[in-house]
Protein backbone atom coordinates (compact mmCIF):
# COMPACT_ATOMS: atom_id res chain seq x y z
CA UNK A 1 0.00 0.00 0.00
CA UNK A 2 2.87 2.37 0.74
CA UNK A 3 4.23 2.04 -2.81
CA UNK A 4 0.79 2.71 -4.27
CA UNK A 5 0.46 5.93 -2.26
CA UNK A 6 3.85 7.13 -3.49
CA UNK A 7 2.94 6.45 -7.12
CA UNK A 8 -0.42 8.19 -6.75
CA UNK A 9 1.24 11.25 -5.24
CA UNK A 10 3.63 11.39 -8.19
CA UNK A 11 0.70 11.30 -10.60
CA UNK A 12 -1.10 14.02 -8.65
CA UNK A 13 2.02 16.17 -8.56
CA UNK A 14 2.38 15.93 -12.31
CA UNK A 15 -1.16 17.27 -12.71
CA UNK A 16 0.28 20.76 -12.17
CA UNK A 17 2.46 20.47 -15.26
CA UNK A 18 1.44 23.05 -17.91
CA UNK A 19 0.69 20.22 -20.34
CA UNK A 20 -2.27 19.17 -18.20
CA UNK A 21 -3.38 22.76 -17.75
CA UNK A 22 -3.45 23.22 -21.52
CA UNK A 23 -5.38 20.00 -22.15
CA UNK A 24 -7.83 20.98 -19.42
CA UNK A 25 -8.29 24.37 -21.11
CA UNK A 26 -8.95 22.72 -24.47
CA UNK A 27 -11.48 20.37 -22.89
CA UNK A 28 -13.49 23.22 -21.38
CA UNK A 29 -13.47 25.24 -24.59
CA UNK A 30 -13.67 22.85 -27.56
CA UNK A 31 -17.10 21.43 -28.39
CA UNK A 32 -17.27 18.08 -30.16
CA UNK A 33 -19.43 17.67 -33.28
CA UNK A 34 -22.85 16.13 -32.58
CA UNK A 35 -23.29 12.51 -33.59
CA UNK A 36 -25.70 11.59 -36.37
CA UNK A 37 -29.25 12.10 -35.21
CA UNK A 38 -28.22 14.46 -32.42
CA UNK A 39 -28.33 18.24 -32.38
CA UNK A 40 -26.74 19.32 -29.11
CA UNK A 41 -22.98 19.71 -28.95
CA UNK A 42 -21.07 18.50 -25.92
CA UNK A 43 -17.52 18.53 -24.60
CA UNK A 44 -14.99 15.99 -23.37
CA UNK A 45 -14.15 16.76 -19.74
CA UNK A 46 -10.47 16.25 -18.91
CA UNK A 47 -10.01 15.68 -15.19
CA UNK A 48 -6.56 17.13 -14.56
CA UNK A 49 -6.84 16.63 -10.80
CA UNK A 50 -8.82 13.96 -9.00
CA UNK A 51 -12.38 14.91 -8.16
CA UNK A 52 -12.73 17.83 -10.58
CA UNK A 53 -15.70 16.30 -12.38
CA UNK A 54 -17.58 15.60 -9.15
CA UNK A 55 -16.62 18.95 -7.61
CA UNK A 56 -17.87 20.76 -10.70
CA UNK A 57 -21.39 19.57 -9.88
CA UNK A 58 -21.24 19.67 -6.09
CA UNK A 59 -23.00 22.95 -5.39
CA UNK A 60 -25.18 23.27 -8.47
CA UNK A 61 -28.96 23.41 -8.46
CA UNK A 62 -30.73 20.47 -10.09
CA UNK A 63 -31.32 22.51 -13.25
CA UNK A 64 -27.68 23.65 -13.41
CA UNK A 65 -26.48 20.09 -12.75
CA UNK A 66 -28.54 18.80 -15.69
CA UNK A 67 -27.04 21.55 -17.82
CA UNK A 68 -23.54 20.54 -16.67
CA UNK A 69 -24.15 16.88 -17.51
CA UNK A 70 -25.54 17.81 -20.94
CA UNK A 71 -22.41 19.81 -21.67
CA UNK A 72 -20.07 17.26 -20.09
CA UNK A 73 -21.70 13.78 -20.26
CA UNK A 74 -20.32 11.24 -17.78
CA UNK A 75 -19.16 8.96 -20.60
CA UNK A 76 -17.08 11.85 -21.97
CA UNK A 77 -15.01 12.38 -18.85
CA UNK A 78 -11.46 11.07 -18.86
CA UNK A 79 -8.62 11.25 -16.36
CA UNK A 80 -4.85 11.62 -16.59
CA UNK A 81 -4.36 7.86 -16.33
CA UNK A 82 -7.06 7.29 -18.97
CA UNK A 83 -5.26 9.65 -21.35
CA UNK A 84 -2.00 7.84 -20.69
CA UNK A 85 -3.66 4.51 -21.49
CA UNK A 86 -5.02 5.78 -24.82
CA UNK A 87 -1.81 7.48 -25.92
CA UNK A 88 0.58 4.70 -24.93
CA UNK A 89 -1.63 2.10 -26.62
CA UNK A 90 -1.54 4.01 -29.91
CA UNK A 91 2.20 4.57 -29.48
CA UNK A 92 2.73 0.81 -29.71
CA UNK A 93 3.58 0.01 -26.09
CA UNK A 94 0.79 -2.31 -24.90
CA UNK A 95 3.15 -4.15 -22.57
CA UNK A 96 3.64 -0.87 -20.67
CA UNK A 97 -0.13 -0.26 -20.50
CA UNK A 98 -0.54 -3.83 -19.23
CA UNK A 99 1.73 -3.07 -16.27
CA UNK A 100 -1.05 -1.02 -14.67
CA UNK A 101 -2.39 2.52 -14.61
CA UNK A 102 0.24 4.10 -12.38
CA UNK A 103 3.34 2.57 -14.00
CA UNK A 104 1.95 3.41 -17.41
CA UNK A 105 1.21 6.98 -16.32
CA UNK A 106 4.74 7.50 -15.03
CA UNK A 107 6.13 6.31 -18.36
CA UNK A 108 3.70 8.57 -20.22
CA UNK A 109 4.51 11.55 -17.99
CA UNK A 110 8.21 11.19 -18.68
CA UNK A 111 7.68 11.25 -22.46
CA UNK A 112 5.26 14.19 -22.26
CA UNK A 113 7.69 16.23 -20.16
CA UNK A 114 10.50 15.65 -22.69
CA UNK A 115 8.33 16.62 -25.65
CA UNK A 116 6.96 19.68 -23.85
CA UNK A 117 10.47 20.89 -23.06
CA UNK A 118 11.49 20.44 -26.69
CA UNK A 119 8.40 22.00 -28.31
CA UNK A 120 5.25 22.63 -26.27
CA UNK A 121 3.40 23.76 -29.43
CA UNK A 122 3.27 20.08 -30.37
CA UNK A 123 0.34 19.84 -27.97
CA UNK A 124 -2.16 21.77 -30.05
CA UNK A 125 -5.92 21.75 -30.52
CA UNK A 126 -5.41 19.07 -33.17
CA UNK A 127 -3.47 16.96 -30.66
CA UNK A 128 -6.39 17.26 -28.24
CA UNK A 129 -8.94 16.26 -30.88
CA UNK A 130 -6.79 13.29 -31.90
CA UNK A 131 -6.51 12.26 -28.25
CA UNK A 132 -10.30 12.32 -27.93
CA UNK A 133 -10.60 10.24 -31.11
CA UNK A 134 -8.26 7.69 -29.53
CA UNK A 135 -10.45 7.70 -26.42
CA UNK A 136 -13.52 7.03 -28.58
CA UNK A 137 -11.80 4.13 -30.34
CA UNK A 138 -10.49 2.66 -27.08
CA UNK A 139 -13.90 2.80 -25.39
CA UNK A 140 -15.75 1.34 -28.38
CA UNK A 141 -13.23 -1.46 -28.90
CA UNK A 142 -13.53 -2.26 -25.20
CA UNK A 143 -17.32 -2.61 -25.56
CA UNK A 144 -16.86 -4.61 -28.77
CA UNK A 145 -14.67 -7.19 -27.04
CA UNK A 146 -17.03 -7.47 -24.08
CA UNK A 147 -20.00 -8.26 -26.33
CA UNK A 148 -18.16 -10.47 -28.87
CA UNK A 149 -19.49 -14.03 -29.26
CA UNK A 150 -15.98 -15.44 -29.04
CA UNK A 151 -15.13 -13.63 -25.79
CA UNK A 152 -15.22 -16.00 -22.83
CA UNK A 153 -14.07 -13.51 -20.21
CA UNK A 154 -10.63 -12.49 -18.96
CA UNK A 155 -7.77 -10.43 -20.40
CA UNK A 156 -10.09 -7.82 -21.94
CA UNK A 157 -7.84 -4.90 -21.01
CA UNK A 158 -4.86 -6.67 -22.60
CA UNK A 159 -6.80 -7.55 -25.74
CA UNK A 160 -7.87 -3.94 -26.22
CA UNK A 161 -4.50 -2.25 -25.73
CA UNK A 162 -2.68 -4.90 -27.82
CA UNK A 163 -5.24 -4.56 -30.63
CA UNK A 164 -4.87 -0.78 -30.80
CA UNK A 165 -1.09 -1.07 -30.72
CA UNK A 166 -1.01 -3.78 -33.37
CA UNK A 167 -3.15 -1.88 -35.88
CA UNK A 168 -1.27 1.38 -35.29
CA UNK A 169 2.10 -0.37 -35.69
CA UNK A 170 0.95 -2.33 -38.74
CA UNK A 171 -0.35 0.76 -40.54
CA UNK A 172 2.80 2.75 -39.82
CA UNK A 173 5.24 0.00 -40.87
CA UNK A 174 3.40 -1.60 -43.78
CA UNK A 175 1.15 1.16 -45.14
CA UNK A 176 2.96 4.38 -44.15
CA UNK A 177 -0.33 5.58 -42.71
CA UNK A 178 -2.38 5.83 -39.55
CA UNK A 179 -6.01 5.63 -38.48
CA UNK A 180 -7.89 8.68 -39.72
CA UNK A 181 -8.49 10.23 -36.31
CA UNK A 182 -10.08 13.35 -37.80
CA UNK A 183 -12.82 11.19 -39.27
CA UNK A 184 -13.44 9.63 -35.86
CA UNK A 185 -13.49 13.05 -34.16
CA UNK A 186 -15.95 14.44 -36.70
CA UNK A 187 -18.30 11.45 -36.35
CA UNK A 188 -17.66 10.97 -32.61
CA UNK A 189 -17.73 7.25 -33.27
CA UNK A 190 -15.97 4.59 -35.32
CA UNK A 191 -17.08 3.95 -38.89
CA UNK A 192 -18.46 0.54 -39.83
CA UNK A 193 -15.25 -0.20 -41.73
CA UNK A 194 -13.08 0.58 -38.72
CA UNK A 195 -15.33 -1.58 -36.57
CA UNK A 196 -14.87 -4.42 -39.07
CA UNK A 197 -11.09 -4.05 -38.84
CA UNK A 198 -11.09 -4.24 -35.07
CA UNK A 199 -13.54 -7.14 -34.99
CA UNK A 200 -10.98 -9.23 -36.84
CA UNK A 201 -7.92 -7.86 -35.06
CA UNK A 202 -9.28 -8.29 -31.52
CA UNK A 203 -10.22 -11.92 -32.13
CA UNK A 204 -6.75 -12.76 -33.49
CA UNK A 205 -5.02 -10.86 -30.67
CA UNK A 206 -7.09 -12.65 -28.02
CA UNK A 207 -5.83 -16.00 -29.32
CA UNK A 208 -2.22 -14.87 -29.68
CA UNK A 209 -1.66 -13.40 -26.20
CA UNK A 210 -2.88 -16.62 -24.59
CA UNK A 211 -0.26 -18.65 -26.44
CA UNK A 212 2.33 -18.18 -23.71
CA UNK A 213 5.79 -19.82 -23.61
CA UNK A 214 6.02 -23.20 -21.87
CA UNK A 215 7.59 -21.64 -18.78
CA UNK A 216 4.85 -18.98 -18.44
CA UNK A 217 1.35 -19.78 -17.21
CA UNK A 218 0.02 -16.37 -16.19
CA UNK A 219 -1.32 -14.58 -19.29
CA UNK A 220 -1.69 -11.26 -17.48
CA UNK A 221 1.97 -11.32 -16.44
CA UNK A 222 3.02 -12.42 -19.92
CA UNK A 223 1.29 -9.37 -21.44
CA UNK A 224 3.52 -7.10 -19.36
CA UNK A 225 6.61 -8.36 -21.15
CA UNK A 226 8.35 -6.79 -24.12
CA UNK A 227 8.71 -10.31 -25.54
CA UNK A 228 4.93 -10.68 -25.67
CA UNK A 229 4.54 -7.47 -27.67
CA UNK A 230 7.43 -8.47 -29.97
CA UNK A 231 5.57 -11.64 -30.88
CA UNK A 232 2.22 -9.91 -31.36
CA UNK A 233 3.73 -7.10 -33.42
CA UNK A 234 5.04 -9.64 -35.96
CA UNK A 235 1.59 -11.15 -36.47
CA UNK A 236 0.10 -11.21 -39.94
CA UNK A 237 -3.62 -10.40 -39.92
CA UNK A 238 -5.39 -10.31 -43.27
CA UNK A 239 -7.27 -7.02 -43.60
CA UNK A 240 -8.84 -6.07 -46.93
CA UNK A 241 -6.93 -3.21 -48.66
CA UNK A 242 -10.12 -1.33 -49.58
CA UNK A 243 -11.24 -1.57 -45.95
CA UNK A 244 -7.99 -0.09 -44.71
CA UNK A 245 -8.01 2.64 -47.33
CA UNK A 246 -11.37 3.90 -46.10
CA UNK A 247 -10.23 4.31 -42.48
CA UNK A 248 -6.66 5.56 -42.83
CA UNK A 249 -4.72 8.69 -43.68
CA UNK A 250 -1.19 8.84 -45.11
CA UNK A 251 1.63 9.78 -42.75
CA UNK A 252 2.63 12.61 -45.07
CA UNK A 253 -0.82 14.14 -44.63
CA UNK A 254 -0.73 13.54 -40.88
CA UNK A 255 2.66 15.26 -40.61
CA UNK A 256 1.46 18.22 -42.67
CA UNK A 257 -1.60 18.65 -40.45
CA UNK A 258 0.59 18.52 -37.35
CA UNK A 259 2.96 21.14 -38.78
CA UNK A 260 0.07 23.49 -39.49
CA UNK A 261 -1.41 22.87 -36.07
CA UNK A 262 1.93 23.59 -34.38
CA UNK A 263 2.25 26.91 -36.19
CA UNK A 264 -1.21 27.92 -35.03
CA UNK A 265 -0.44 26.84 -31.47
CA UNK A 266 2.78 28.86 -31.40
CA UNK A 267 0.88 31.99 -32.39
CA UNK A 268 -1.79 31.21 -29.78
CA UNK A 269 0.94 30.75 -27.15
CA UNK A 270 2.48 34.14 -27.93
CA UNK A 271 -0.86 35.96 -27.72
CA UNK A 272 -1.91 34.09 -24.57
CA UNK A 273 1.42 34.83 -22.90
CA UNK A 274 1.17 38.56 -23.59
CA UNK A 275 -2.40 38.67 -22.27
CA UNK A 276 -1.55 36.67 -19.14
CA UNK A 277 1.46 38.85 -18.33
CA UNK A 278 -0.75 41.92 -18.08
CA UNK A 279 -3.72 40.15 -16.49
CA UNK A 280 -1.67 39.09 -13.47
CA UNK A 281 -0.84 42.70 -12.68
CA UNK A 282 0.22 43.13 -9.04
CA UNK A 283 0.14 39.35 -8.48
CA UNK A 284 3.57 39.29 -10.09
CA UNK A 285 4.86 40.43 -6.71
CA UNK A 286 3.51 37.24 -5.11
CA UNK A 287 5.01 35.18 -7.94
CA UNK A 288 8.36 36.88 -7.48
CA UNK A 289 8.37 36.36 -3.71
CA UNK A 290 7.34 32.70 -4.02
CA UNK A 291 9.89 32.00 -6.76
CA UNK A 292 12.72 33.64 -4.80
CA UNK A 293 11.81 31.84 -1.56
CA UNK A 294 11.86 28.49 -3.37
CA UNK A 295 14.89 29.26 -5.56
CA UNK A 296 12.90 28.92 -8.77
CA UNK A 297 14.01 32.13 -10.45
CA UNK A 298 17.04 33.34 -12.41
CA UNK A 299 18.40 36.90 -12.25
CA UNK A 300 17.08 37.57 -15.75
CA UNK A 301 13.59 36.38 -14.78
CA UNK A 302 13.73 38.48 -11.62
CA UNK A 303 14.57 41.57 -13.68
CA UNK A 304 11.68 40.81 -16.08
CA UNK A 305 9.21 40.66 -13.18
CA UNK A 306 10.58 43.89 -11.72
CA UNK A 307 10.07 45.54 -15.10
CA UNK A 308 6.41 44.45 -15.13
CA UNK A 309 5.87 45.70 -11.58
CA UNK A 310 7.18 49.11 -12.64
CA UNK A 311 4.53 49.23 -15.37
CA UNK A 312 6.95 48.73 -18.25
CA UNK A 313 6.14 46.59 -21.29
CA UNK A 314 8.27 43.42 -21.45
CA UNK A 315 10.12 42.46 -24.60
CA UNK A 316 9.32 39.22 -26.42
CA UNK A 317 12.32 37.56 -24.78
CA UNK A 318 11.28 38.79 -21.34
CA UNK A 319 7.73 37.51 -21.88
CA UNK A 320 9.16 34.05 -22.53
CA UNK A 321 11.23 34.31 -19.33
CA UNK A 322 8.11 35.29 -17.39
CA UNK A 323 6.19 32.31 -18.71
CA UNK A 324 9.01 29.99 -17.64
CA UNK A 325 8.73 31.35 -14.09
CA UNK A 326 4.98 30.75 -14.12
CA UNK A 327 5.53 27.17 -15.27
CA UNK A 328 7.96 26.52 -12.43
CA UNK A 329 5.84 28.01 -9.63
CA UNK A 330 2.68 26.34 -10.94
CA UNK A 331 4.38 22.95 -10.87
CA UNK A 332 5.35 23.61 -7.26
CA UNK A 333 1.69 24.17 -6.40
CA UNK A 334 1.42 27.96 -6.62
CA UNK A 335 -2.07 28.97 -7.80
CA UNK A 336 -1.95 31.37 -10.75
C-alpha positions as CSV (number, residue, x, y, z in Angstrom):
1,X,0.0,0.0,0.0
2,X,2.9,2.4,0.7
3,X,4.2,2.0,-2.8
4,X,0.8,2.7,-4.3
5,X,0.5,5.9,-2.3
6,X,3.9,7.1,-3.5
7,X,2.9,6.5,-7.1
8,X,-0.4,8.2,-6.8
9,X,1.2,11.2,-5.2
10,X,3.6,11.4,-8.2
11,X,0.7,11.3,-10.6
12,X,-1.1,14.0,-8.6
13,X,2.0,16.2,-8.6
14,X,2.4,15.9,-12.3
15,X,-1.2,17.3,-12.7
16,X,0.3,20.8,-12.2
17,X,2.5,20.5,-15.3
18,X,1.4,23.0,-17.9
19,X,0.7,20.2,-20.3
20,X,-2.3,19.2,-18.2
21,X,-3.4,22.8,-17.7
22,X,-3.5,23.2,-21.5
23,X,-5.4,20.0,-22.2
24,X,-7.8,21.0,-19.4
25,X,-8.3,24.4,-21.1
26,X,-9.0,22.7,-24.5
27,X,-11.5,20.4,-22.9
28,X,-13.5,23.2,-21.4
29,X,-13.5,25.2,-24.6
30,X,-13.7,22.9,-27.6
31,X,-17.1,21.4,-28.4
32,X,-17.3,18.1,-30.2
33,X,-19.4,17.7,-33.3
34,X,-22.8,16.1,-32.6
35,X,-23.3,12.5,-33.6
36,X,-25.7,11.6,-36.4
37,X,-29.3,12.1,-35.2
38,X,-28.2,14.5,-32.4
39,X,-28.3,18.2,-32.4
40,X,-26.7,19.3,-29.1
41,X,-23.0,19.7,-29.0
42,X,-21.1,18.5,-25.9
43,X,-17.5,18.5,-24.6
44,X,-15.0,16.0,-23.4
45,X,-14.1,16.8,-19.7
46,X,-10.5,16.3,-18.9
47,X,-10.0,15.7,-15.2
48,X,-6.6,17.1,-14.6
49,X,-6.8,16.6,-10.8
50,X,-8.8,14.0,-9.0
51,X,-12.4,14.9,-8.2
52,X,-12.7,17.8,-10.6
53,X,-15.7,16.3,-12.4
54,X,-17.6,15.6,-9.2
55,X,-16.6,18.9,-7.6
56,X,-17.9,20.8,-10.7
57,X,-21.4,19.6,-9.9
58,X,-21.2,19.7,-6.1
59,X,-23.0,23.0,-5.4
60,X,-25.2,23.3,-8.5
61,X,-29.0,23.4,-8.5
62,X,-30.7,20.5,-10.1
63,X,-31.3,22.5,-13.2
64,X,-27.7,23.6,-13.4
65,X,-26.5,20.1,-12.7
66,X,-28.5,18.8,-15.7
67,X,-27.0,21.5,-17.8
68,X,-23.5,20.5,-16.7
69,X,-24.2,16.9,-17.5
70,X,-25.5,17.8,-20.9
71,X,-22.4,19.8,-21.7
72,X,-20.1,17.3,-20.1
73,X,-21.7,13.8,-20.3
74,X,-20.3,11.2,-17.8
75,X,-19.2,9.0,-20.6
76,X,-17.1,11.8,-22.0
77,X,-15.0,12.4,-18.8
78,X,-11.5,11.1,-18.9
79,X,-8.6,11.3,-16.4
80,X,-4.8,11.6,-16.6
81,X,-4.4,7.9,-16.3
82,X,-7.1,7.3,-19.0
83,X,-5.3,9.6,-21.4
84,X,-2.0,7.8,-20.7
85,X,-3.7,4.5,-21.5
86,X,-5.0,5.8,-24.8
87,X,-1.8,7.5,-25.9
88,X,0.6,4.7,-24.9
89,X,-1.6,2.1,-26.6
90,X,-1.5,4.0,-29.9
91,X,2.2,4.6,-29.5
92,X,2.7,0.8,-29.7
93,X,3.6,0.0,-26.1
94,X,0.8,-2.3,-24.9
95,X,3.2,-4.1,-22.6
96,X,3.6,-0.9,-20.7
97,X,-0.1,-0.3,-20.5
98,X,-0.5,-3.8,-19.2
99,X,1.7,-3.1,-16.3
100,X,-1.1,-1.0,-14.7
101,X,-2.4,2.5,-14.6
102,X,0.2,4.1,-12.4
103,X,3.3,2.6,-14.0
104,X,1.9,3.4,-17.4
105,X,1.2,7.0,-16.3
106,X,4.7,7.5,-15.0
107,X,6.1,6.3,-18.4
108,X,3.7,8.6,-20.2
109,X,4.5,11.6,-18.0
110,X,8.2,11.2,-18.7
111,X,7.7,11.3,-22.5
112,X,5.3,14.2,-22.3
113,X,7.7,16.2,-20.2
114,X,10.5,15.7,-22.7
115,X,8.3,16.6,-25.6
116,X,7.0,19.7,-23.8
117,X,10.5,20.9,-23.1
118,X,11.5,20.4,-26.7
119,X,8.4,22.0,-28.3
120,X,5.3,22.6,-26.3
121,X,3.4,23.8,-29.4
122,X,3.3,20.1,-30.4
123,X,0.3,19.8,-28.0
124,X,-2.2,21.8,-30.0
125,X,-5.9,21.7,-30.5
126,X,-5.4,19.1,-33.2
127,X,-3.5,17.0,-30.7
128,X,-6.4,17.3,-28.2
129,X,-8.9,16.3,-30.9
130,X,-6.8,13.3,-31.9
131,X,-6.5,12.3,-28.2
132,X,-10.3,12.3,-27.9
133,X,-10.6,10.2,-31.1
134,X,-8.3,7.7,-29.5
135,X,-10.5,7.7,-26.4
136,X,-13.5,7.0,-28.6
137,X,-11.8,4.1,-30.3
138,X,-10.5,2.7,-27.1
139,X,-13.9,2.8,-25.4
140,X,-15.7,1.3,-28.4
141,X,-13.2,-1.5,-28.9
142,X,-13.5,-2.3,-25.2
143,X,-17.3,-2.6,-25.6
144,X,-16.9,-4.6,-28.8
145,X,-14.7,-7.2,-27.0
146,X,-17.0,-7.5,-24.1
147,X,-20.0,-8.3,-26.3
148,X,-18.2,-10.5,-28.9
149,X,-19.5,-14.0,-29.3
150,X,-16.0,-15.4,-29.0
151,X,-15.1,-13.6,-25.8
152,X,-15.2,-16.0,-22.8
153,X,-14.1,-13.5,-20.2
154,X,-10.6,-12.5,-19.0
155,X,-7.8,-10.4,-20.4
156,X,-10.1,-7.8,-21.9
157,X,-7.8,-4.9,-21.0
158,X,-4.9,-6.7,-22.6
159,X,-6.8,-7.6,-25.7
160,X,-7.9,-3.9,-26.2
161,X,-4.5,-2.3,-25.7
162,X,-2.7,-4.9,-27.8
163,X,-5.2,-4.6,-30.6
164,X,-4.9,-0.8,-30.8
165,X,-1.1,-1.1,-30.7
166,X,-1.0,-3.8,-33.4
167,X,-3.2,-1.9,-35.9
168,X,-1.3,1.4,-35.3
169,X,2.1,-0.4,-35.7
170,X,0.9,-2.3,-38.7
171,X,-0.3,0.8,-40.5
172,X,2.8,2.7,-39.8
173,X,5.2,0.0,-40.9
174,X,3.4,-1.6,-43.8
175,X,1.1,1.2,-45.1
176,X,3.0,4.4,-44.1
177,X,-0.3,5.6,-42.7
178,X,-2.4,5.8,-39.6
179,X,-6.0,5.6,-38.5
180,X,-7.9,8.7,-39.7
181,X,-8.5,10.2,-36.3
182,X,-10.1,13.4,-37.8
183,X,-12.8,11.2,-39.3
184,X,-13.4,9.6,-35.9
185,X,-13.5,13.1,-34.2
186,X,-15.9,14.4,-36.7
187,X,-18.3,11.5,-36.3
188,X,-17.7,11.0,-32.6
189,X,-17.7,7.2,-33.3
190,X,-16.0,4.6,-35.3
191,X,-17.1,3.9,-38.9
192,X,-18.5,0.5,-39.8
193,X,-15.3,-0.2,-41.7
194,X,-13.1,0.6,-38.7
195,X,-15.3,-1.6,-36.6
196,X,-14.9,-4.4,-39.1
197,X,-11.1,-4.1,-38.8
198,X,-11.1,-4.2,-35.1
199,X,-13.5,-7.1,-35.0
200,X,-11.0,-9.2,-36.8
201,X,-7.9,-7.9,-35.1
202,X,-9.3,-8.3,-31.5
203,X,-10.2,-11.9,-32.1
204,X,-6.7,-12.8,-33.5
205,X,-5.0,-10.9,-30.7
206,X,-7.1,-12.7,-28.0
207,X,-5.8,-16.0,-29.3
208,X,-2.2,-14.9,-29.7
209,X,-1.7,-13.4,-26.2
210,X,-2.9,-16.6,-24.6
211,X,-0.3,-18.7,-26.4
212,X,2.3,-18.2,-23.7
213,X,5.8,-19.8,-23.6
214,X,6.0,-23.2,-21.9
215,X,7.6,-21.6,-18.8
216,X,4.8,-19.0,-18.4
217,X,1.3,-19.8,-17.2
218,X,0.0,-16.4,-16.2
219,X,-1.3,-14.6,-19.3
220,X,-1.7,-11.3,-17.5
221,X,2.0,-11.3,-16.4
222,X,3.0,-12.4,-19.9
223,X,1.3,-9.4,-21.4
224,X,3.5,-7.1,-19.4
225,X,6.6,-8.4,-21.2
226,X,8.4,-6.8,-24.1
227,X,8.7,-10.3,-25.5
228,X,4.9,-10.7,-25.7
229,X,4.5,-7.5,-27.7
230,X,7.4,-8.5,-30.0
231,X,5.6,-11.6,-30.9
232,X,2.2,-9.9,-31.4
233,X,3.7,-7.1,-33.4
234,X,5.0,-9.6,-36.0
235,X,1.6,-11.1,-36.5
236,X,0.1,-11.2,-39.9
237,X,-3.6,-10.4,-39.9
238,X,-5.4,-10.3,-43.3
239,X,-7.3,-7.0,-43.6
240,X,-8.8,-6.1,-46.9
241,X,-6.9,-3.2,-48.7
242,X,-10.1,-1.3,-49.6
243,X,-11.2,-1.6,-45.9
244,X,-8.0,-0.1,-44.7
245,X,-8.0,2.6,-47.3
246,X,-11.4,3.9,-46.1
247,X,-10.2,4.3,-42.5
248,X,-6.7,5.6,-42.8
249,X,-4.7,8.7,-43.7
250,X,-1.2,8.8,-45.1
251,X,1.6,9.8,-42.7
252,X,2.6,12.6,-45.1
253,X,-0.8,14.1,-44.6
254,X,-0.7,13.5,-40.9
255,X,2.7,15.3,-40.6
256,X,1.5,18.2,-42.7
257,X,-1.6,18.6,-40.4
258,X,0.6,18.5,-37.3
259,X,3.0,21.1,-38.8
260,X,0.1,23.5,-39.5
261,X,-1.4,22.9,-36.1
262,X,1.9,23.6,-34.4
263,X,2.3,26.9,-36.2
264,X,-1.2,27.9,-35.0
265,X,-0.4,26.8,-31.5
266,X,2.8,28.9,-31.4
267,X,0.9,32.0,-32.4
268,X,-1.8,31.2,-29.8
269,X,0.9,30.7,-27.2
270,X,2.5,34.1,-27.9
271,X,-0.9,36.0,-27.7
272,X,-1.9,34.1,-24.6
273,X,1.4,34.8,-22.9
274,X,1.2,38.6,-23.6
275,X,-2.4,38.7,-22.3
276,X,-1.6,36.7,-19.1
277,X,1.5,38.9,-18.3
278,X,-0.8,41.9,-18.1
279,X,-3.7,40.2,-16.5
280,X,-1.7,39.1,-13.5
281,X,-0.8,42.7,-12.7
282,X,0.2,43.1,-9.0
283,X,0.1,39.3,-8.5
284,X,3.6,39.3,-10.1
285,X,4.9,40.4,-6.7
286,X,3.5,37.2,-5.1
287,X,5.0,35.2,-7.9
288,X,8.4,36.9,-7.5
289,X,8.4,36.4,-3.7
290,X,7.3,32.7,-4.0
291,X,9.9,32.0,-6.8
292,X,12.7,33.6,-4.8
293,X,11.8,31.8,-1.6
294,X,11.9,28.5,-3.4
295,X,14.9,29.3,-5.6
296,X,12.9,28.9,-8.8
297,X,14.0,32.1,-10.5
298,X,17.0,33.3,-12.4
299,X,18.4,36.9,-12.2
300,X,17.1,37.6,-15.8
301,X,13.6,36.4,-14.8
302,X,13.7,38.5,-11.6
303,X,14.6,41.6,-13.7
304,X,11.7,40.8,-16.1
305,X,9.2,40.7,-13.2
306,X,10.6,43.9,-11.7
307,X,10.1,45.5,-15.1
308,X,6.4,44.4,-15.1
309,X,5.9,45.7,-11.6
310,X,7.2,49.1,-12.6
311,X,4.5,49.2,-15.4
312,X,7.0,48.7,-18.3
313,X,6.1,46.6,-21.3
314,X,8.3,43.4,-21.4
315,X,10.1,42.5,-24.6
316,X,9.3,39.2,-26.4
317,X,12.3,37.6,-24.8
318,X,11.3,38.8,-21.3
319,X,7.7,37.5,-21.9
320,X,9.2,34.0,-22.5
321,X,11.2,34.3,-19.3
322,X,8.1,35.3,-17.4
323,X,6.2,32.3,-18.7
324,X,9.0,30.0,-17.6
325,X,8.7,31.3,-14.1
326,X,5.0,30.7,-14.1
327,X,5.5,27.2,-15.3
328,X,8.0,26.5,-12.4
329,X,5.8,28.0,-9.6
330,X,2.7,26.3,-10.9
331,X,4.4,22.9,-10.9
332,X,5.3,23.6,-7.3
333,X,1.7,24.2,-6.4
334,X,1.4,28.0,-6.6
335,X,-2.1,29.0,-7.8
336,X,-2.0,31.4,-10.7
